[in-house]
Amino acid sequence: MQVECTQIILVDDHQLLRKGLIKILNANGFTNIIEAANGEELLEILKNTRPDIILLDLHMPKMNGFESMKRIKEVNSHSKVLVLSMLDDHISINQMIKLGVDGYLLKDLEPNELIQAIEIVINGNNYNSELVNKQLSFGVLKHDHFIDRNTLSERELEFLTYASSDLTYKQIAEKMFVSVRTVDGYRDSIYQKFNIKTRIGLVIFALKNKIINYFEI
């Protein structure tokens, strides 16, 4: 594929970073570039175009990279997706690999590695940063049991945050402006999703898997 004919959508909420990346891409012959600031803008663009590759950030407002990736494959299976993120934890990497990205890069990479990764992915192969490959080699990404924060609804996440405090279920219901029975429903739903049987076990599980963090408690 001719480099100048390759269409790229660059999805990142930081305008300064986008402009810097565009300069790098332009300098290497990639001139057909469309910008998007978040997943919502990306999906609007995908209604009318089929890019060769999407460079996707993960931490964005309105619709983040995780949510975006789920939607991308639904509306456009043609495009390759290359993650370009600061998130280097194994949970984020694991999630995106399982969602079907074609590569995962960290933003501290050298410009020549970015160009190399784009060319490799466009040609039908996968490309991951050295960190991701190390995690793959240690089997971090091979576990069948995978925890996805997005498995929970917004109300379940809200309940989980309150459940990690010393509030009673009645107090949680009052905080959430729902009945105790509804709170019991949130609890039982989360128990079932993650095979948890106690409140203490639920909190430990949620913290360990970064579904919530200490600052949310």
Backbone torsions as a table, in degrees:
resi	resn	phi	psi	omega
1	MET	NA	133.4	177.8
2	GLN	-66.8	132.5	-177.9
3	VAL	-57.9	-43.8	-176.5
4	GLU	-67.9	-18.2	178.7
5	CYS	-91.2	-9.5	-178.0
6	THR	-72.9	123.2	178.7
7	GLN	-96.7	129.2	-177.9
8	ILE	-121.9	135.0	168.3
9	ILE	-106.9	123.3	-179.5
10	LEU	-102.7	115.8	-174.5
11	VAL	-114.3	107.6	-179.9
12	ASP	-160.5	140.1	-176.7
13	ASP	-82.8	-7.8	179.1
14	HIS	-95.6	108.6	-176.2
15	GLN	-62.6	-39.5	-179.2
16	LEU	-62.5	-41.9	178.9
17	LEU	-65.7	-40.9	178.6
18	ARG	-59.1	-44.9	-178.7
19	LYS	-63.2	-38.3	178.3
20	GLY	-65.8	-42.0	178.6
21	LEU	-65.9	-38.4	179.4
22	ILE	-62.3	-39.6	177.7
23	LYS	-61.3	-42.1	178.9
24	ILE	-64.5	-45.2	-179.0
25	LEU	-64.7	-45.0	178.9
26	ASN	-59.3	-41.5	-178.5
27	ALA	-64.5	-19.1	-179.8
28	ASN	-108.8	18.3	172.9
29	GLY	94.2	-6.4	179.2
30	PHE	-89.1	103.4	-174.4
31	THR	-114.0	-13.7	-178.1
32	ASN	-93.3	84.9	-171.6
33	ILE	-126.3	133.0	175.7
34	ILE	-114.6	138.3	-178.9
35	GLU	-102.9	145.3	172.6
36	ALA	-142.8	143.4	-176.1
37	ALA	-94.8	-12.4	-179.8
38	ASN	-165.9	178.1	-177.0
39	GLY	-64.2	-34.0	179.5
40	GLU	-63.3	-44.6	177.9
41	GLU	-64.0	-38.9	178.5
42	LEU	-59.3	-47.6	-178.0
43	LEU	-64.1	-34.4	176.0
44	GLU	-64.1	-42.2	179.3
45	ILE	-64.5	-39.0	-177.5
46	LEU	-68.3	-13.5	176.3
47	LYS	-67.8	-25.2	-173.7
48	ASN	-123.1	-1.4	-178.3
49	THR	-146.7	154.6	178.8
50	ARG	-124.2	86.6	-177.2
51	PRO	-68.1	158.1	176.8
52	ASP	-73.6	-35.9	-178.1
53	ILE	-149.2	144.8	176.5
54	ILE	-115.4	122.6	173.0
55	LEU	-93.1	114.1	-166.7
56	LEU	-118.4	121.4	170.4
57	ASP	-79.9	163.1	-179.4
58	LEU	-104.6	-43.9	-175.9
59	HIS	-92.1	97.7	-178.5
60	MET	-140.4	154.0	176.3
61	PRO	-75.1	167.3	176.1
62	LYS	68.4	-62.2	174.2
63	MET	-144.4	114.5	-176.0
64	ASN	-80.1	180.0	-176.8
65	GLY	-65.6	-33.9	179.5
66	PHE	-64.3	-49.3	179.2
67	GLU	-65.1	-39.8	-179.2
68	SER	-61.3	-43.2	-176.7
69	MET	-62.1	-37.2	178.5
70	LYS	-61.5	-37.4	-176.9
71	ARG	-81.8	-32.2	-176.7
72	ILE	-57.2	-48.7	-176.6
73	LYS	-68.0	-22.1	177.6
74	GLU	-74.3	-38.6	-173.8
75	VAL	-101.4	-16.6	-175.2
76	ASN	-157.7	93.3	-179.3
77	SER	-84.1	-6.1	-176.8
78	HIS	-74.9	-41.9	-170.7
79	SER	-73.9	142.6	171.8
80	LYS	-82.8	149.9	-179.3
81	VAL	-125.8	124.0	178.6
82	LEU	-120.4	114.5	179.6
83	VAL	-73.9	136.9	175.4
84	LEU	-132.2	99.6	-167.2
85	SER	-141.3	162.0	171.4
86	MET	-87.7	-13.0	-176.0
87	LEU	-76.7	115.2	-178.2
88	ASP	-116.6	13.3	178.8
89	ASP	-78.9	152.5	-173.2
90	HIS	-68.3	-24.4	180.0
91	ILE	-69.2	-45.7	178.0
92	SER	-62.9	-45.5	-179.9
93	ILE	-62.6	-45.9	179.5
94	ASN	-56.6	-47.1	-177.7
95	GLN	-61.0	-46.3	-177.2
96	MET	-70.2	-36.7	175.8
97	ILE	-60.4	-44.2	-179.8
98	LYS	-69.0	-26.4	177.5
99	LEU	-78.9	-8.8	171.8
100	GLY	101.6	22.8	177.1
101	VAL	-67.4	155.9	-178.4
102	ASP	-92.6	-8.3	177.8
103	GLY	-175.6	158.3	-178.3
104	TYR	-137.5	117.6	-179.6
105	LEU	-120.7	151.5	173.5
106	LEU	-98.3	147.9	-172.4
107	LYS	-70.7	-7.8	178.4
108	ASP	-90.4	13.8	-178.7
109	LEU	-73.5	162.0	176.0
110	GLU	-77.6	148.3	-179.6
111	PRO	-54.0	-38.6	-178.5
112	ASN	-66.2	-28.6	177.4
113	GLU	-71.2	-36.8	176.9
114	LEU	-60.6	-46.9	-179.9
115	ILE	-62.9	-42.5	178.4
116	GLN	-61.1	-43.7	-179.3
117	ALA	-62.8	-43.0	179.7
118	ILE	-60.8	-46.4	-178.8
119	GLU	-63.4	-40.6	-179.8
120	ILE	-66.6	-44.1	-178.9
121	VAL	-67.2	-42.0	178.7
122	ILE	-60.4	-33.0	-179.9
123	ASN	-82.2	9.3	171.8
124	GLY	95.9	9.2	179.3
125	ASN	-112.6	166.0	177.5
126	ASN	-94.6	152.4	176.7
127	TYR	-143.6	125.4	177.1
128	ASN	-124.5	153.0	176.2
129	SER	-65.5	167.7	-178.5
130	GLU	-59.1	-39.0	-179.9
131	LEU	-61.7	-45.3	-179.5
132	VAL	-63.7	-42.5	178.8
133	ASN	-62.9	-35.4	176.9
134	LYS	-64.8	-42.4	179.7
135	GLN	-66.1	-37.3	176.3
136	LEU	-62.2	-42.3	-177.7
137	SER	-66.9	-28.0	177.6
138	PHE	-88.3	0.0	176.1
139	GLY	80.6	13.8	-178.3
140	VAL	-60.6	-35.6	-175.0
141	LEU	-91.8	7.7	-174.6
142	LYS	-99.6	0.0	-179.3
143	HIS	-71.6	135.6	179.7
144	ASP	-71.4	-31.3	-177.1
145	HIS	-87.1	115.7	-175.3
146	PHE	-126.6	132.5	-176.5
147	ILE	-101.9	121.5	-178.3
148	ASP	-119.5	114.0	178.7
149	ARG	-54.6	-33.3	-177.5
150	ASN	-73.6	-5.0	173.6
151	THR	-65.6	-27.3	-177.6
152	LEU	-91.4	145.5	174.1
153	SER	-74.4	167.1	178.6
154	GLU	-60.8	-38.4	179.9
155	ARG	-70.3	-35.8	176.8
156	GLU	-66.8	-39.1	176.6
157	LEU	-64.7	-39.7	177.6
158	GLU	-62.8	-45.3	177.6
159	PHE	-60.0	-44.0	-177.4
160	LEU	-60.9	-37.8	177.3
161	THR	-64.3	-46.4	177.8
162	TYR	-65.5	-37.9	-178.7
163	ALA	-65.6	-20.1	179.3
164	SER	-84.8	0.3	176.7
165	SER	-102.0	-168.9	179.7
166	ASP	-96.3	14.4	178.4
167	LEU	-69.9	144.0	172.9
168	THR	-76.0	165.9	178.4
169	TYR	-63.3	-33.7	177.5
170	LYS	-64.8	-42.9	179.0
171	GLN	-66.4	-36.7	176.8
172	ILE	-63.0	-42.5	178.5
173	ALA	-59.8	-40.9	179.0
174	GLU	-65.9	-41.0	178.8
175	LYS	-62.8	-36.1	-175.6
176	MET	-92.5	-2.6	180.0
177	PHE	59.0	42.2	176.6
178	VAL	-134.3	175.0	178.8
179	SER	-80.3	161.9	175.9
180	VAL	-61.9	-35.7	178.9
181	ARG	-61.9	-39.4	178.4
182	THR	-65.7	-40.2	176.8
183	VAL	-62.5	-41.3	176.3
184	ASP	-59.2	-35.2	178.8
185	GLY	-66.6	-42.1	175.9
186	TYR	-60.2	-45.9	-178.8
187	ARG	-60.4	-49.4	-176.7
188	ASP	-64.8	-35.0	178.7
189	SER	-64.7	-43.0	179.1
190	ILE	-68.3	-41.3	176.3
191	TYR	-53.9	-45.6	-176.4
192	GLN	-68.5	-42.3	-178.2
193	LYS	-62.0	-38.2	-173.7
194	PHE	-112.8	9.1	177.1
195	ASN	55.8	50.4	178.6
196	ILE	-111.1	148.1	-174.7
197	LYS	-120.0	-15.2	-177.9
198	THR	-133.2	159.5	179.1
199	ARG	-66.0	-41.9	178.8
200	ILE	-61.9	-44.3	178.2
201	GLY	-61.4	-36.7	179.6
202	LEU	-64.7	-45.3	-178.7
203	VAL	-64.8	-46.0	178.9
204	ILE	-59.9	-44.0	-179.9
205	PHE	-62.0	-45.1	-177.4
206	ALA	-65.5	-40.3	178.8
207	LEU	-70.0	-43.9	-178.1
208	LYS	-60.6	-38.1	-177.1
209	ASN	-96.8	10.4	174.9
210	LYS	60.2	28.3	172.8
211	ILE	-70.7	-35.6	169.0
212	ILE	-130.8	167.5	175.0
213	ASN	-129.7	171.5	-174.6
214	TYR	-60.2	-28.3	-176.7
215	PHE	-75.5	-14.9	178.2
216	GLU	-87.4	-14.0	-175.5
217	ILE	-79.7	NA	NA
